[in-house]
């Protein structure tokens, strides 16, 4: 018996799965930087794509996720996230950790890989 999910349900389950894999990528250490650091970054970007995909087309989702990830990464150049990390407020520190505090071109590359992969998979998906 096949279960048919609406597109919205499909993306909610994808986002939950991506979050679970992202947490695992940060908890389980392999000793390989590509898995221990950049897999989580790629999954983070794929999650953002998934949130966009709840309301928009694949191309619009890819563009929106790319713009969002570039904005977050370049915001780190302002030093504000680093100041947030030094805050005594725990919620502010958590937000800084989620955003990241250090700009890296390799993070942007990982985001691009994550968005490209999920976009290609999404483009190949057959709707029920």
Secondary structure, 3 states (H helix, E strand, C coil): CCCCCCHHHHHHHHHHHHHHHHHHHHHCCCCCHHHHHHHHHHHHHHHHHHHHHCCCCHHHHHHHHHHHHHHHHHHHHHCHHHHHHCCCCHHHHHHHHHHCCCCCHHHHHHHHHHHHHHHHHHHHCCCC
